[in-house]
């Protein structure tokens, strides 16, 4: 399954990135913390010998979904969630920058360790999956799990529409 040290480092990075995403006062910063969390999960997939799922994680979630989120955030002007306290924001920004640097170093270290352990061949053997190609995986997912995909799409659409309605009401001055 992989080196426990690499797993521990990646787990710390994922948990701290999730906490920073939730506690950030800036919506754009929260979205960027979520991108770091998605990237860490993709590295988990690589360690578990699932490179196709890792690339799907990067392209679909960290790529397309995050571009959609950032577009909605910027379009609606929701990136400004905090007050005008300049002293608090600069101290908070320095804290977030420091945490980002530490997490970046940990992520690079974990990826380096994973690559070094993967090339040496001394790690434990990963059992092979019965699904051997992206075509087979796609057929299984879209034949067996069509309904969850459709529900996820409807939920994302409803969330975007809800944010647009709340923002329009706020701009008009009516209470929600």
Secondary structure as GFF3:
##gff-version 3
##sequence-region A 1 176
A	DSSP	alpha_helix	4	23	.	.	.	ID=ss1
A	DSSP	alpha_helix	27	47	.	.	.	ID=ss2
A	DSSP	alpha_helix	51	56	.	.	.	ID=ss3
A	DSSP	pi_helix	57	65	.	.	.	ID=ss4
A	DSSP	alpha_helix	66	76	.	.	.	ID=ss5
A	DSSP	alpha_helix	86	120	.	.	.	ID=ss6
A	DSSP	alpha_helix	134	144	.	.	.	ID=ss7
A	DSSP	alpha_helix	146	172	.	.	.	ID=ss8
###
